[in-house]
Amino acid sequence: MAGVRVAVVTGSNKGVGLAVVRALCKQFQGDVYLTARNPQLGEEAIRALKEKEGLCPLFHQLDINDLSSIRALRDFLREKYGGLDVLINNAGIAFKVADTTPFGTQAEVTMRTNFFGTQDICNELLPLIKPNGRVVNVSSVASSMALTKCSPELQEKFRSDTITEEELVTLMKKFVEDAKKGIHQKEGWPNTAYGVTKIGVTVLSRIQARRLKETRKEEGIVLNACCPGWVRTDMAGPNATKSPDEGAETPVYLALLPPGAESPYGELVSEKKVLAW
């Protein structure tokens, strides 16, 4: 199977992730893997795409909060395909606005999935990305909005072109600790757990792209972050302006950038346009 191209979409049994799988099945020349924490829900989504739409996605279990699950997928991809051509890190969570869970707990839980889960899967799967591979980390314009509400000192750190992954991890951990102590706003953080976790994803993407350029420049790998927009999903609710298929457009556009494409690169992209950071 080493000659077969392969794409993986995390958190893709519903919502934007499922729509991305649907689009890739139609546009990507190769195998497309729908992944989900719950194998039953994943298989049901696969069956619906096959029976109702005639598409042929494949399934692999994946829980981005479980390192053994990530590594099982890594080993499978390495053994069956010799690597990975397209990775779309879509899995993420958000608490509802009306949720009464303490803010510190919301910060900790959201950060664990949105930032640290994404970081873990990148650490395990980025080394597998083949030449001309494409990586898309699904972030949000909420990251840009949250950034503008950070203190000037934090904004400077998050916008830095030299911030390291270790420094970013330290900042993400500090936000969670400050939130649990109830002092996050006093420490210069905005009052949005989701927004700060997505700052983390956007900045992580900038760091990863910079590192790829330093270590694998000749291989033509392109990595970006993106915002799907406000999409009608379980997470965003029924009043959102976009359908899941419309939300999938920008992630799929970035996943299918042609060989030799040099931009966008290491950017936050929305509506197929680069957003200033």
RODREN-508769 format. One record per residue (C-alpha): residue number from 1; x, y, z. Coordinates in Angstrom, 1 decimal. Example, Ala and Ser with C-alpha at 12.3 -4.5 7.8 and 13.67 -1.06 7.14 Angstrom:
<rs>
R pos     px     py     pz
R   1   12.3   -4.5    7.8
R   2   13.7   -1.1    7.1
</rs>
This chain:
<rs>
R pos     px     py     pz
R   1    0.0    0.0    0.0
R   2    3.0    2.3    0.1
R   3    2.0    3.8   -3.3
R   4   -1.5    4.7   -2.1
R   5   -2.0    8.2   -0.8
R   6   -3.8    8.6    2.5
R   7   -5.6   11.4    4.4
R   8   -6.8   11.4    8.1
R   9   -9.4   13.6    9.6
R  10   -9.6   13.7   13.4
R  11  -12.9   14.0   15.2
R  12  -14.8   13.3   12.0
R  13  -17.9   11.2   12.8
R  14  -20.1   14.4   12.7
R  15  -20.1   18.1   12.1
R  16  -17.3   19.8   10.2
R  17  -15.1   16.8   10.4
R  18  -17.7   14.6    8.7
R  19  -18.2   17.2    6.0
R  20  -14.4   17.3    5.4
R  21  -14.3   13.5    5.0
R  22  -17.2   13.7    2.5
R  23  -15.4   16.4    0.5
R  24  -12.1   14.5    0.5
R  25  -13.8   11.3   -0.6
R  26  -14.9   13.2   -3.7
R  27  -11.7   15.2   -4.3
R  28   -8.7   13.4   -2.8
R  29   -7.0   10.7   -4.9
R  30   -6.4    8.1   -2.2
R  31   -7.7    6.6    1.0
R  32   -9.6    8.8    3.4
R  33   -9.9    7.9    7.1
R  34  -12.8    9.0    9.3
R  35  -11.8    8.8   12.9
R  36  -13.8    8.9   16.1
R  37  -13.3    8.1   19.8
R  38  -16.3    5.8   19.8
R  39  -16.0    3.0   17.2
R  40  -19.7    2.5   17.0
R  41  -20.4    6.2   16.1
R  42  -17.5    6.1   13.6
R  43  -18.8    3.0   11.9
R  44  -22.3    4.4   11.8
R  45  -21.0    7.5   10.0
R  46  -19.0    5.4    7.6
R  47  -22.1    3.3    6.8
R  48  -24.2    6.4    6.2
R  49  -21.7    7.9    3.7
R  50  -21.5    4.6    1.9
R  51  -25.2    3.7    1.7
R  52  -26.7    7.2    1.3
R  53  -23.9    8.9   -0.8
R  54  -21.9    6.1   -2.4
R  55  -18.7    7.2   -0.9
R  56  -15.9    5.0    0.4
R  57  -14.2    6.3    3.5
R  58  -12.3    4.0    5.9
R  59  -12.4    4.0    9.7
R  60   -9.8    4.0   12.4
R  61  -10.5    4.6   16.1
R  62   -8.8    7.7   17.5
R  63   -9.1    9.5   20.8
R  64   -6.7   12.5   20.8
R  65   -6.7   12.6   24.6
R  66   -5.3    9.1   24.7
R  67   -1.6    8.7   23.7
R  68   -1.9    5.0   23.2
R  69   -4.8    5.6   20.7
R  70   -2.7    8.1   18.8
R  71    0.2    5.8   18.7
R  72   -1.9    2.9   17.5
R  73   -3.0    5.1   14.5
R  74    0.6    6.2   13.9
R  75    1.9    2.6   13.8
R  76   -1.0    1.5   11.5
R  77   -0.3    4.4    9.0
R  78    3.4    3.7    9.1
R  79    2.9    0.0    8.5
R  80    0.2    0.1    5.9
R  81    1.1    3.3    4.0
R  82    4.6    4.1    4.9
R  83    3.5    7.5    6.1
R  84    0.7   10.1    5.7
R  85   -0.1   12.6    3.0
R  86   -2.9   14.7    4.5
R  87   -3.6   15.3    8.2
R  88   -6.6   17.5    9.2
R  89   -6.7   18.1   13.0
R  90  -10.3   18.9   13.4
R  91  -11.1   17.3   16.8
R  92  -12.1   19.9   19.4
R  93  -14.6   20.8   22.1
R  94  -16.3   23.9   23.5
R  95  -18.6   24.4   26.5
R  96  -22.0   26.0   25.9
R  97  -22.3   29.6   26.9
R  98  -25.0   28.7   29.5
R  99  -22.9   25.8   31.0
R 100  -22.5   26.3   34.8
R 101  -19.3   24.2   35.1
R 102  -16.7   26.4   36.9
R 103  -14.5   28.4   34.6
R 104  -11.3   26.8   35.8
R 105  -12.6   23.4   35.0
R 106  -13.8   24.5   31.6
R 107  -10.3   25.9   30.9
R 108   -8.6   22.7   32.0
R 109  -10.9   20.4   30.0
R 110  -11.0   22.5   26.9
R 111   -7.2   23.0   26.9
R 112   -6.6   19.2   27.4
R 113   -8.4   18.4   24.1
R 114   -8.0   21.5   21.9
R 115   -4.4   22.3   22.6
R 116   -2.6   19.4   24.2
R 117   -4.5   16.7   22.3
R 118   -3.7   18.5   19.0
R 119   -0.1   18.9   20.1
R 120    0.2   15.1   21.0
R 121   -1.2   14.0   17.6
R 122    1.2   16.4   15.8
R 123    4.2   15.1   17.8
R 124    3.3   11.6   16.8
R 125    2.1   12.1   13.2
R 126    4.1   15.0   11.7
R 127    7.2   12.8   11.4
R 128    5.1   10.5    9.1
R 129    4.1   13.3    6.7
R 130    5.4   12.5    3.3
R 131    7.0   15.0    0.8
R 132    4.3   17.4   -0.5
R 133    2.1   16.5    2.4
R 134   -0.5   18.9    3.8
R 135   -1.3   19.5    7.5
R 136   -4.4   21.6    8.5
R 137   -4.9   22.5   12.2
R 138   -8.5   23.6   12.7
R 139   -8.4   26.7   14.8
R 140  -10.9   29.6   14.9
R 141  -11.2   33.3   14.4
R 142  -12.0   33.1   18.1
R 143   -8.2   32.9   18.5
R 144   -7.8   36.3   16.8
R 145  -10.6   37.8   18.9
R 146   -9.2   36.4   22.1
R 147   -5.7   37.6   21.2
R 148   -6.9   41.2   21.0
R 149   -8.3   40.9   24.6
R 150   -5.0   39.7   26.0
R 151   -2.6   42.0   27.8
R 152    0.0   43.8   25.6
R 153    2.6   41.5   27.2
R 154    0.8   38.3   26.3
R 155    0.0   39.7   22.8
R 156    3.6   40.3   22.2
R 157    4.5   36.8   23.2
R 158    1.8   35.1   21.1
R 159    2.7   37.2   18.0
R 160    6.5   36.5   18.4
R 161    8.2   34.8   15.4
R 162   10.6   33.2   17.8
R 163    8.3   31.8   20.5
R 164    9.2   28.1   21.1
R 165    6.8   25.2   21.6
R 166    8.1   24.9   25.2
R 167    7.3   28.6   25.9
R 168    3.8   28.2   24.4
R 169    3.1   25.1   26.5
R 170    4.2   27.1   29.6
R 171    1.7   29.9   28.7
R 172   -1.2   27.5   28.1
R 173   -0.5   25.8   31.5
R 174   -0.4   29.2   33.2
R 175   -3.8   30.1   31.7
R 176   -5.3   27.0   33.2
R 177   -3.7   27.5   36.6
R 178   -4.8   31.2   36.6
R 179   -8.3   30.3   35.6
R 180   -8.5   27.7   38.4
R 181   -7.4   30.3   40.9
R 182   -9.9   32.9   39.5
R 183   -7.1   35.3   38.6
R 184   -6.9   34.9   34.9
R 185   -8.3   38.3   34.0
R 186   -6.0   40.0   36.5
R 187   -3.1   38.2   34.9
R 188   -4.0   39.6   31.4
R 189   -6.0   36.7   30.0
R 190   -9.4   37.1   28.3
R 191  -12.5   35.5   29.8
R 192  -12.8   32.8   27.1
R 193  -11.4   29.3   27.6
R 194  -12.2   28.2   24.0
R 195  -10.6   31.4   22.6
R 196   -7.3   30.9   24.5
R 197   -7.1   27.2   23.5
R 198   -7.4   28.3   19.9
R 199   -4.7   30.9   20.4
R 200   -2.6   27.9   21.4
R 201   -3.6   26.0   18.2
R 202   -2.9   29.0   16.0
R 203    0.5   29.8   17.6
R 204    1.4   26.0   17.6
R 205    0.7   26.0   13.9
R 206    3.0   29.0   13.3
R 207    5.8   27.2   15.3
R 208    5.3   23.9   13.5
R 209    5.4   25.6   10.1
R 210    8.6   27.4   11.0
R 211   10.2   24.2   12.2
R 212    9.2   22.3    9.0
R 213   10.8   25.0    7.0
R 214   14.0   24.7    9.0
R 215   14.2   20.9    9.0
R 216   12.4   19.6    5.9
R 217   12.5   22.6    3.6
R 218   13.1   20.6    0.4
R 219   10.1   18.3    0.9
R 220    7.3   20.8    0.0
R 221    5.2   20.1    3.1
R 222    2.7   22.9    3.8
R 223    1.1   23.4    7.2
R 224   -1.6   26.0    8.1
R 225   -4.3   26.8   10.7
R 226   -7.8   27.7    9.6
R 227  -11.2   28.7   10.8
R 228  -14.2   26.9    9.2
R 229  -16.5   29.7   10.2
R 230  -19.7   29.7   12.3
R 231  -21.1   26.3   11.4
R 232  -24.4   24.6   12.3
R 233  -23.0   21.7   14.5
R 234  -23.6   20.3   17.9
R 235  -20.8   22.6   19.2
R 236  -22.0   25.9   17.6
R 237  -25.7   25.3   17.6
R 238  -28.6   25.6   15.1
R 239  -28.4   29.4   14.6
R 240  -25.0   29.4   12.9
R 241  -24.7   30.8    9.4
R 242  -22.9   27.9    7.6
R 243  -23.8   24.3    6.8
R 244  -21.1   21.8    7.7
R 245  -20.3   21.4    4.0
R 246  -19.7   25.1    3.7
R 247  -17.5   24.9    6.9
R 248  -15.4   22.2    5.3
R 249  -14.5   24.4    2.3
R 250  -11.4   26.2    3.8
R 251   -9.9   23.1    5.5
R 252  -10.3   21.1    2.3
R 253   -8.8   23.9    0.2
R 254   -5.7   23.9    2.4
R 255   -5.5   20.1    2.4
R 256   -5.5   20.0   -1.4
R 257   -3.1   22.8   -2.1
R 258   -1.2   21.7   -5.3
R 259    2.4   20.5   -5.3
R 260    4.7   23.4   -5.3
R 261    2.3   25.7   -3.5
R 262    4.3   28.1   -1.2
R 263    1.4   30.1    0.3
R 264   -0.5   30.2    2.4
R 265    2.1   28.8    4.8
R 266    2.1   28.9    8.6
R 267   -0.9   31.2    8.5
R 268   -4.4   31.4   10.0
R 269   -6.8   31.1    7.0
R 270  -10.5   31.9    6.9
R 271  -12.8   31.9    3.8
R 272   -9.6   30.9    1.9
R 273   -8.0   34.2    2.9
R 274   -5.0   34.8    5.2
R 275   -6.0   36.6    8.5
R 276   -3.5   38.9   10.0
R 277   -2.2   37.6   13.3
</rs>
